[in-house]
Amino acid sequence: MRLTFLGTGTSCGVPTIGCQCYTCTSKDPHDKRLRCSALVETETTRILIDCGPDFRQQMMPQPFRKIDGILITHAHYDHMGGMDDIRPYCQFGEINVYADPIAREGLLQMLPYCFAEHRYPGVPAIQLHEIHKHEPLRIGDLDIMPIEVMHHDLPILGFRISPLSSDHLPQPSLAYITDMKTIDGGELDYLRDVDTLIVNALRQKPHHSHQTLSEAVDFAKVIGARQTWLIHSSHDIGRHEEVNASLPSDIQMAYDGQVIEIG
């Protein structure tokens, strides 16, 4: 199982329009961050986590093949504003999209023409599935457990993902969490023994609805994954190389286009 970071930035992206700060003026490609999204793949299954407004740009370098499912973390534009751009992938058949009740309603409002009784030709062919925390689902050869985290006072989903085992032995798993500010202690049981943790770290200064860098590091230490990658980072966090130099080697900022192997 491998994961490609399609985007590691926050809602405004990096560089931010009109900004001339230290990070936004960096020439390092690691400091160019599109809106948050990831691709999880095995030899037979391909899952997209979130489909933001940069989806078209993010997928252009990727091989063009079927997307077996799209997992939506929550109903904010930077996480699902690119859904109309999935239409080229519909030539492989309807695309299954999985969202909690709030995100499902958001998709119905954002893309009403996709769910109308009489659809005009060419609209994305979406099969929308409502999912809930702690109710596992299977897409291809991947098992997925939705968990709940809090984006300020909005409950949103994170996902624990692991490949199916042919020999019934435990398989290495990843956990993908974005836009979290807090998490209930009961949810930590669903993250026990996770191999790779991906979690949001917005900036250095406190924020009312996102983890800071120090909060993300503290959370990573609680989970104790073999490796933690930080995502959903704004220009205020600083430059990629300098932030990573300040962090332990098992907790690092991810970058757009990075590919990691799990297991």
Buried (B, 14 or more C-beta within 10 A) or exposed (E): BEBBBBBBBBBBBBBBEEBEEEBBEBEEEBBBBBBBBBBBBBEEBBBBBBBBBBBEBBBEEEEEEEBBBBBBBBBBEBBBBBBBBBBEBBEEEEBBBBBBEBBBEBBEEBBEEBEEEEEEEEBBBBEBEEBEBEEEBEBBBBBBBBBBBBBEEBBBBBBBBBBEEEEEEEBBBBBBBBBBBBBEEEBEEBBEEBBBBBBBBBBBEEBEBBBBBEBBBEBBEEBEBEBBBBBBBBBBBBBBEBBBEEBEEEBBBBBBBBEBEBE
